[in-house]
Amino acid sequence: MSEGALAPTLLAEKRGLVLGVSSEDSVGFHTATALRAHGAELAVTARPSRTALLSRLADDGYVTAELDARLTGSVEQAVARVGERFGRLDFLVHTLVHVPEGALSRPVTALSERELGDAMEVGVRSLLVAAHHARPWLEKSSSPRIVTLLSGGADFAMPSYHVIGIVKAALSAAVRYLAAELGPAGILCNAVNFSMLETDAARREIGAERTARTRQHLAKRAMTRAPLSYADVTRTIAFLVSPLCSNLTGEAVQVDGGFSKSYF
């Protein structure tokens, strides 16, 4: 069943920004596609080097903006461009992550200052910067929402994942502090914590075979016995950015078929 067939009006007349579309096989891309199918008007960002992807997305009707998440000015410009175009923001979805080249194949104690700094800048501080600059546009909405993405590595040590896990743990804390700061303004801030998807990034960083084996293991241990799909994640995001989500903030919603709650 398609996303649109599920709830084509869930996000009707809502306008949002998805930060971090890296490829057509990324969580950011699938999120943007799903939210649009639910009726939202969407803007997306990608790195300046992704010119072909940005052009293709623009041709498909998305508002697009280049974004180098390591530069505060770039984040500010991207948010301003979208805010001015839409006149307001009903939601902001943050999917940005950075893995320093070769870092996951080395010990965590071998991470350089630059590697850890860049990973934290892209994976955590970019959310804070984006929220700061998006706040005036979000406050124009009747139901402003911010959502970001976590993973099991934020809570558990996982092989070949150390720097991402550290970043995701910090991001989890950032969500709670954003929720506390922005809650009085009516801006709800939540996260989706999901198990492994077969993304380009996963295949690139840990290998296609290991990704497939890990997904099989997760499905075997999950309460549902079902492997995670993009739709499982994007439907949760759609709820969290919608008006149906009310007075719920500072949460990390687990989407893993019950894997994290199953002892055996």
C-alpha positions in Angstrom: 0.0 0.0 0.0 1.4 3.4 -0.9 2.0 6.2 1.5 -0.5 8.4 -0.2 -3.1 5.7 0.0 -2.7 5.5 3.7 -3.3 9.2 4.6 -3.1 11.5 1.6 -4.3 14.5 3.7 -2.4 13.9 7.0 0.0 16.7 6.1 -2.2 18.6 3.7 -1.3 22.3 3.5 1.8 21.7 5.8 5.2 23.0 4.7 8.4 21.4 5.8 12.1 21.1 5.4 14.1 17.8 5.3 17.8 18.4 6.0 20.2 15.8 4.6 19.1 14.1 1.4 22.3 12.3 0.3 21.1 9.9 -2.3 17.9 8.3 -3.6 18.7 5.4 -1.2 19.0 7.5 1.9 16.6 7.9 4.9 16.3 11.6 4.0 15.1 10.9 0.5 12.6 8.3 1.6 11.4 10.6 4.3 10.9 13.5 1.9 9.0 11.2 -0.6 6.7 9.9 2.1 5.9 13.2 3.7 5.1 14.6 0.3 2.8 11.6 -0.4 1.0 12.5 2.9 0.2 15.9 1.4 3.1 18.2 2.5 4.9 20.8 0.5 8.5 19.9 0.8 11.9 21.5 0.7 15.1 19.5 0.9 18.8 20.1 1.3 21.8 18.2 0.0 25.6 18.8 0.1 26.9 21.3 -2.6 28.6 18.3 -4.3 25.2 16.7 -5.0 24.3 19.0 -7.8 22.8 16.3 -10.0 20.6 15.1 -7.1 19.5 18.6 -6.3 18.7 19.3 -9.9 16.6 16.1 -10.1 14.7 17.0 -6.9 14.0 20.5 -8.2 12.6 19.0 -11.4 10.4 16.8 -9.3 8.9 19.9 -7.6 10.8 20.1 -4.4 12.2 23.4 -3.2 16.0 22.7 -2.9 18.9 24.3 -1.1 22.6 23.5 -0.8 23.8 22.8 2.7 27.3 22.2 4.1 26.4 21.3 7.7 29.9 22.1 9.0 29.3 25.8 8.2 26.9 27.7 10.4 26.3 30.3 7.7 25.3 27.6 5.2 22.7 26.2 7.6 21.4 29.7 8.2 21.1 30.5 4.5 19.4 27.2 3.7 16.8 27.7 6.4 16.2 31.3 5.4 15.8 30.4 1.8 13.1 27.9 2.6 11.4 30.0 5.2 11.1 33.0 2.9 9.8 30.8 0.1 7.1 29.1 2.3 6.4 32.0 4.6 6.4 29.6 7.6 7.7 26.2 8.5 5.3 23.6 10.0 8.1 21.0 10.5 11.8 20.5 10.3 13.3 17.0 9.9 17.0 16.5 10.6 18.7 13.5 9.0 22.2 14.7 8.9 25.2 12.5 9.8 28.9 12.5 8.9 31.3 9.6 9.1 34.9 10.6 8.7 36.6 8.5 6.0 38.1 5.3 7.4 37.2 6.2 11.0 35.0 3.2 11.7 37.8 0.8 10.7 40.1 2.2 13.4 39.8 2.1 17.2 37.6 4.7 18.9 40.7 5.9 20.8 42.4 6.7 17.5 39.8 9.3 16.5 41.4 12.6 15.8 40.2 15.9 17.2 39.1 16.9 13.7 37.3 13.7 13.0 35.2 13.7 16.1 34.7 17.5 15.8 33.3 17.2 12.3 31.1 14.3 13.2 29.6 16.2 16.1 29.3 19.4 14.1 27.3 17.7 11.4 25.4 15.2 13.5 24.5 17.3 16.5 25.3 21.0 16.4 23.7 21.3 12.9 20.3 20.4 14.6 20.8 23.1 17.2 21.8 25.7 14.6 18.9 24.7 12.3 16.4 24.9 15.1 17.7 28.4 16.1 17.2 29.8 12.6 14.0 27.9 11.9 12.3 29.0 15.2 10.9 32.3 13.8 9.4 30.4 10.8 8.1 27.5 13.1 6.4 30.0 15.4 4.3 31.1 12.4 2.8 27.5 12.3 -0.2 26.3 14.3 1.5 23.0 14.9 5.3 23.3 14.7 7.4 20.2 14.9 11.1 19.1 14.9 12.2 15.5 14.4 15.6 13.9 14.2 16.9 10.4 13.8 18.7 8.2 16.3 19.8 4.6 16.2 20.5 1.7 18.5 24.2 2.8 18.6 23.1 5.7 20.8 22.2 3.2 23.6 24.4 0.2 22.9 28.0 -0.5 21.8 27.9 -1.8 18.2 30.7 -3.2 16.0 32.1 -0.7 13.4 29.9 2.1 14.7 31.7 3.9 17.5 31.8 7.5 16.3 28.3 7.4 15.0 27.1 5.9 18.2 28.8 8.7 20.2 27.2 11.3 18.0 23.7 9.7 18.2 23.9 9.6 22.0 24.7 13.3 22.1 21.9 14.0 19.6 19.5 12.1 21.9 20.4 14.5 24.7 20.1 17.5 22.4 16.6 16.6 21.5 15.6 16.6 25.2 17.2 20.0 25.8 15.6 21.4 22.6 12.2 20.1 23.7 12.6 21.8 27.1 13.7 25.1 25.5 11.1 25.2 22.7 8.2 23.6 24.4 6.8 26.8 25.9 6.7 28.2 22.3 4.6 25.2 21.3 7.4 23.6 19.2 7.5 19.8 19.8 10.9 18.1 19.4 11.2 14.3 19.1 13.3 11.6 17.6 12.9 8.3 15.9 15.3 5.6 17.1 15.3 2.8 14.5 17.2 -0.3 13.7 19.2 -0.9 10.6 18.0 0.0 7.1 19.8 -1.1 3.9 20.9 2.4 3.0 23.8 3.5 0.7 25.6 4.7 3.8 25.2 1.4 5.6 26.5 -0.6 2.7 29.4 1.8 2.2 30.5 1.9 5.8 30.1 -1.7 6.9 29.6 -3.6 3.6 26.5 -4.9 1.8 27.0 -8.5 3.1 27.4 -7.5 6.7 24.4 -5.1 6.4 22.2 -7.9 5.1 23.4 -10.3 7.9 22.8 -7.7 10.6 19.3 -7.0 9.3 18.5 -10.8 9.3 19.7 -11.0 12.9 17.6 -8.0 14.0 14.5 -9.5 12.3 15.1 -12.9 13.9 15.3 -11.2 17.4 12.5 -8.7 16.8 9.1 -9.4 18.4 7.4 -9.1 15.0 10.0 -11.2 13.3 9.9 -8.7 10.4 12.8 -6.8 9.0 12.6 -3.0 9.2 11.4 -1.1 6.2 11.7 2.5 5.2 7.9 2.8 5.5 8.1 1.8 9.1 10.3 4.7 9.8 8.8 7.3 7.5 5.2 6.7 8.8 6.4 7.3 12.3 8.1 10.5 11.2 4.9 11.5 9.4 2.9 11.1 12.7 5.5 13.1 14.7 5.5 16.1 12.3 1.7 16.1 12.0 -1.0 17.8 14.1 -2.0 14.4 15.3 1.1 14.5 17.5 0.1 16.7 20.4 1.8 17.4 23.8 4.4 14.7 23.1 7.9 16.0 23.2 11.4 15.1 24.2 10.8 11.5 23.2 12.8 8.9 21.2 10.2 6.6 19.6 11.6 3.1 19.1 10.9 1.6 15.6 12.6 -1.8 15.6 9.8 -4.4 15.7 10.3 -4.7 19.5 14.0 -5.8 19.1 15.2 -3.4 21.9 12.5 -4.7 24.3 13.2 -8.4 23.8 15.7 -9.9 26.2 16.0 -13.2 24.2 
